[in-house]
Amino acid sequence: MTINERFAEILKTKNISVKEASVLIRKSEVYVRKLMRAESFGIEPVLLILNSIEDINPDWLLREKGSMFRSQYNTEEPAPITSERLLSIIESQQRTIENLSKK
């Protein structure tokens, strides 16, 4: 499942319309629809999603690891999501993809 498919799955699971999502992330409905169709997207939309829909597990959104929701994998207060942490995860994923492509 791609990141845009996981974003669409979040909206479906939480019963959030495109209009409601646009209000949550403070972007236009057109922007939200483009995110849902994009093959991939950068750090800004990821931060918008994670900071606006706070119970989403960042590992699930970025890497499809674990549960969709934080409450299902962590009973402690979640650590704040920083752009540095997300960039680190993305860089790690890129290295993994490069390594797998070489095989």
N, C-alpha and C positions, 0 to 999 in steps of 0.2 A: 504494500500500500504506500502511495506517495504522500508527501507532506500535505499537499492540497486535498487529497482524499481523506487524510486524517482530520484536517480542518473541517471539511464537510461533514465528517462523522461526528465531530464534536457538536456542530450545530444541530444535526439530526437528533443525537442522543439527548441533548439538553433542550430540544424543541425550541431552538432559537431561529427565527426567520432571518432572511438576508437583511431586512430593514432593521431588525433588532440588533443584529451583529454590527451593522454599520454605526449604530448609536453607541454600542459598547466600545468599539475600537476607535470611534471618532473619525471615521472615514466614510466616503460615499458608498452607496449601494453598488455602484459600478465597480469600485475598488474591491469590495467584498466578492462580487461575482468573478472578477478577474483572478482573485486569489484562489477561488474554488476551481478554476479551470487551468491555472498555471501548472506547468510540470514541476517547477520548483520556485522557491522565492527566497529572498535574502533575510537578513537579520531583523530589519525593521518590522515586517509583518509578524515574525515570530515573537518579538518583544511585545508588540501590540496585543497579540492573542494571549500570551502568558500573563501580561500585566492587567488585562481586561477581564479574562475568564480565569480567575485565580486558582480554582481547584483543579486545573489541568496539570497533569504530570508532564514536565518538560521532556523527560526521557521518552515518554510515549509519543509526544508530538514530533520530536526530532528524529528518534531512532526506532520507534514502535517497540520499545522495551517496557515491560511492566504493564500496569493498568492505566487506563485513560485518566483516571482521577487521582489526585494526591492522597485523598483520604483513604484510598484502598491500598496504598503502599507505605504510608508514613503517618504514624499517629502523633509524631512530634511536630512542632511548628516548623514549616518548611523554610529552608534557607532562601534569602532573596535571590532572584534571578538577575545576574549582571550580564552586561553585554560581553564582558571578558570571558565569562564562563560559557556563554553560548558560542562565542567565536572559537573557543578551545574545543568544544564538542564538534563544531562544523569542520574545523581543521583536521581533527582526528578522523572524522568520517571521510573527508577528502583523501587522506592518506590511505585509509582502508580501501576505498574505491580504486585508487591508483594501483595499490598492491594487488588487488583482485584482478584488475584489468591486465596486469603483466603476466598472469598465470595462463 
